[in-house]
Amino acid sequence: PLSNRVAAFSRRRCRAIKSRFCPLGNPMQYQTAQPQNRSLYYAGVNRPVLRINLQKNNRTGIIGVNYTERTLPSGTLSAEWQMTCPRPGGGTPETAKFAVKKHGETRALMMAVEARREATQKYLAVANSEDSKEAVQNLIEEYDDIVAELKESIEKQGESELMSVIKEARLDATSKRSEINVRLGQHRFRRMVLARWNSCCAVTGADIFINASHIKPWRDSSNFDRINPDNGIALSPLYDKAFDQGYISFADDGMLLVAEKFRERLTRLGMNLVVKISELTEDSQPFLKHHRQYIFKGTSLDPAP
């Protein structure tokens, strides 16, 4: 079934995220704040050919992607997003530039990241160890996340949150990278939760205005669990608010629980309080237990009649 395939994908994605941000296997050791100072070697060559960390001249916080401005002889300012990537076989690095005037700010950045992703992907074939392959794959997935966020902002014709971070002059590249990873984590969580629930509310089945809600609140979660899709549920705004405030919760089997003192008022809002959802997994149960114990304003013995 599709739900099983989505769940399996989510588990693989979680392992990749945990490997990338928790190198010692401990979710509490989430390391987005410090760029990893690693390099990729390939067979037969004893020098690093792809560094998995920010270079000194980087101003964007995105590995291998930079922003340049120059004044043309006409006096016009030319702004470009560009990518640079060493070639696996050595020689002149691969480069690509995308003019802001031609493509627009966000699209030019997205194209530069896409080009860097394609150039980086070539290293999967030449990496000389599983660790190196994993490092490259994690970097590729980071580029995928950046592209997805930028593409979403273009489609919605809104301002990209990442762009506002990248263009912030008061932040150095390391701080930008840390902030970018936080923003990417939030967007990644939303995409994975909505994918698990087919972009529909778990209770009503509605497919518009859907929120990716944390089961165990953000403030109470470890950094890893903040982006763990098992700690998420897709809800429409009314159910999302009621769940967040503790007026409703869910049993491990998916039965909707209602805090008795709020039942009448919730009913007046037109909420369906007699429902059982079916897409929860065993991995979600610890988060549901936390919600029932610390957030829910009723008891686990208060199911809908």
C-alpha positions in Angstrom: 0.0 0.0 0.0 1.0 3.6 -0.6 1.0 4.4 3.1 3.5 1.6 3.8 5.8 2.9 1.0 5.6 6.4 2.4 6.3 5.1 5.9 9.3 3.1 4.7 10.6 6.2 2.8 10.2 8.3 5.9 12.1 5.8 8.0 15.0 5.8 5.5 14.9 9.6 5.4 15.0 9.8 9.2 18.1 7.5 9.2 19.8 9.8 6.6 18.9 12.9 8.6 20.1 11.3 11.9 23.3 10.2 10.2 23.9 13.7 8.9 23.1 15.7 12.0 23.8 13.1 14.7 27.1 11.4 13.7 27.4 9.6 17.0 24.0 8.1 16.7 22.5 10.2 19.5 19.6 12.5 18.6 20.7 14.9 21.3 23.9 15.6 19.5 22.3 17.5 16.7 25.1 19.3 15.0 23.7 21.8 12.6 25.6 24.7 14.2 29.0 23.4 13.2 29.9 22.6 9.5 31.5 19.2 9.2 35.2 19.6 8.3 35.4 16.6 6.1 36.8 15.9 2.6 36.0 13.2 0.0 38.8 11.2 -1.5 38.5 8.9 -4.5 40.4 5.8 -5.5 44.1 6.3 -6.4 44.3 9.9 -5.3 45.7 10.9 -1.9 44.4 14.4 -1.9 40.9 15.7 -1.1 38.8 16.5 -4.2 35.5 17.5 -2.6 35.4 19.3 0.8 32.2 18.8 2.8 32.5 22.1 4.5 32.3 25.8 3.9 35.3 27.5 2.2 36.7 30.7 3.5 35.3 32.9 0.8 31.8 31.6 1.1 29.2 34.2 2.1 26.0 32.3 1.6 26.1 29.4 4.0 25.5 26.9 1.1 28.5 24.7 0.3 29.8 25.5 -3.2 27.3 28.3 -3.9 28.1 32.0 -3.8 26.8 35.4 -4.7 28.8 38.0 -6.7 28.2 41.6 -7.7 30.2 43.6 -10.2 29.9 46.9 -11.9 29.8 46.8 -15.7 31.6 49.5 -17.8 28.2 51.1 -18.3 28.0 51.6 -14.6 25.2 49.0 -14.2 25.4 46.6 -11.3 25.5 42.9 -12.4 24.5 40.4 -9.7 24.9 36.6 -10.2 24.4 33.4 -8.2 27.2 30.9 -9.1 28.3 27.5 -8.2 31.8 26.0 -8.2 32.6 22.3 -7.9 35.9 20.4 -8.4 35.8 17.7 -11.0 36.4 14.1 -9.9 39.2 13.7 -12.4 40.9 17.0 -11.5 41.5 19.9 -13.7 39.6 23.2 -13.9 36.6 23.2 -11.5 33.1 23.1 -12.9 31.3 26.4 -12.7 28.0 27.9 -13.6 26.6 31.4 -13.3 23.0 32.6 -13.3 22.1 36.3 -13.6 19.6 37.8 -11.2 18.4 40.2 -13.9 17.6 37.4 -16.3 16.1 34.8 -13.9 15.1 36.7 -10.8 16.8 36.5 -7.3 15.2 33.3 -6.0 15.2 31.4 -9.3 18.8 32.2 -10.0 19.8 30.9 -6.6 17.7 27.8 -7.2 19.4 27.1 -10.5 22.9 27.5 -8.9 22.0 25.0 -6.2 20.6 22.6 -8.8 23.8 22.9 -10.9 25.9 22.3 -7.8 23.8 19.2 -6.9 24.3 17.8 -10.4 28.1 18.4 -10.2 28.3 16.8 -6.7 26.3 13.8 -7.8 29.2 12.7 -10.0 31.2 11.9 -6.8 28.8 9.0 -5.9 30.5 6.9 -8.7 34.1 7.6 -7.6 33.8 7.7 -3.8 36.2 5.1 -2.3 34.3 4.2 0.9 30.7 3.9 2.2 31.4 6.9 4.5 32.3 9.0 1.6 29.3 8.0 -0.4 27.1 8.7 2.6 28.7 12.2 3.0 28.0 13.0 -0.7 24.4 11.6 -0.5 23.7 13.8 2.6 25.0 16.8 0.7 22.9 16.0 -2.3 19.8 15.7 -0.1 20.6 19.1 1.5 20.6 20.6 -2.0 17.3 18.9 -2.7 15.8 20.4 0.5 17.1 23.9 -0.5 15.7 23.6 -4.0 12.3 22.4 -2.7 12.0 25.4 -0.4 13.0 27.8 -3.1 10.6 26.2 -5.6 7.8 26.4 -3.1 8.3 30.1 -2.5 8.4 30.7 -6.3 5.1 28.8 -6.8 3.5 30.7 -4.0 5.0 34.0 -5.3 6.2 34.7 -1.8 9.5 35.6 -0.2 11.8 32.7 0.5 12.7 32.3 4.2 16.1 30.9 3.1 16.8 33.9 0.9 16.2 36.3 3.8 18.8 34.3 5.8 21.3 34.0 3.0 21.1 37.7 2.2 21.4 38.8 5.9 24.6 40.9 6.0 25.0 40.7 9.7 25.5 36.9 9.7 28.7 35.1 8.8 28.6 32.0 6.6 28.7 29.5 9.5 25.8 31.2 11.2 23.9 31.3 8.0 24.5 27.6 7.5 23.2 26.8 11.0 20.1 28.9 10.4 19.5 27.4 7.0 19.6 23.9 8.5 17.0 24.9 11.1 14.7 26.2 8.4 15.3 23.2 6.1 14.4 20.9 9.0 11.1 22.7 9.5 10.3 22.4 5.8 11.5 18.8 5.6 9.2 17.9 8.6 6.2 19.5 6.9 6.8 17.7 3.6 7.4 14.3 5.2 4.3 14.6 7.4 2.1 15.7 4.6 3.5 12.9 2.3 2.6 10.3 5.0 -1.0 11.6 5.2 -1.3 12.2 1.5 -1.7 15.9 2.2 -5.0 15.3 3.8 -6.3 16.0 7.4 -6.1 12.8 9.4 -9.5 13.4 10.9 -11.6 15.0 8.1 -9.8 14.0 4.9 -9.8 17.6 3.8 -7.0 18.5 1.5 -6.8 22.3 1.9 -5.3 24.5 4.7 -3.6 21.4 6.2 -1.0 21.9 8.9 1.8 19.5 9.8 1.3 19.4 13.5 3.9 18.2 16.1 2.5 15.6 18.4 5.0 16.2 21.1 5.4 20.0 21.0 8.4 21.6 19.4 9.5 23.2 22.7 9.6 19.8 24.4 11.3 17.9 21.7 14.9 17.1 21.0 16.3 18.6 17.9 16.0 15.4 16.0 12.4 14.8 17.1 11.5 18.2 15.9 12.0 17.0 12.3 11.0 13.4 12.9 7.8 12.7 10.9 6.8 10.1 13.5 6.2 13.1 15.7 3.8 14.6 13.2 0.2 14.4 12.2 -1.6 16.3 9.4 -4.6 18.2 10.7 -6.9 20.9 9.4 -6.7 24.2 11.3 -9.6 23.6 13.7 -8.4 20.2 14.8 -4.8 21.4 14.8 -5.7 24.2 17.3 -7.8 21.8 19.4 -4.9 19.3 19.5 -2.3 22.0 20.2 -4.4 23.3 23.1 -5.0 19.8 24.5 -8.8 19.8 24.0 -8.4 16.6 21.9 -5.8 13.8 21.7 -5.5 10.4 20.2 -5.2 6.9 21.7 -2.5 4.6 20.4 -5.1 2.9 18.2 -6.1 6.2 16.6 -9.3 6.8 18.6 -10.1 10.4 19.1 -10.0 11.5 22.7 -12.0 14.5 23.9 -11.5 16.5 27.1 -15.0 16.3 28.6 -15.2 19.9 29.8 -14.7 21.1 26.2 -16.9 18.5 24.4 -20.0 20.7 24.1 -18.1 23.7 22.9 -16.2 21.7 20.3 -19.4 20.1 19.1 -20.9 23.6 18.6 -17.9 24.3 16.3 -19.1 21.5 14.1 -16.2 19.2 14.9 -16.6 15.4 14.3 -15.6 13.9 17.7 -16.5 10.3 16.8 -13.7 9.2 14.7 -10.7 6.9 14.6 -7.7 7.6 12.4 -5.8 4.7 10.8 -2.3 5.9 9.7 -0.5 6.2 13.0 2.5 3.9 13.4 4.1 2.3 16.5 6.9 4.9 16.2 4.3 7.6 16.9 3.2 6.0 20.2 5.8 7.6 22.5 4.9 11.0 21.2 1.2 10.3 21.6 1.8 9.2 25.2 3.6 12.5 25.9 0.7 14.4 24.4 -1.9 12.6 26.5 0.2 12.9 29.7 1.3 16.5 29.4 -0.8 18.4 26.9 -4.3 16.7 26.9 -6.7 18.4 29.3 -8.8 15.3 29.7 -7.9 11.7 30.5 -7.2 8.7 28.3 -10.5 7.4 29.5 -12.4 10.2 27.7 -12.9 8.8 24.2 -15.7 10.2 22.0 -18.9 8.4 22.7 
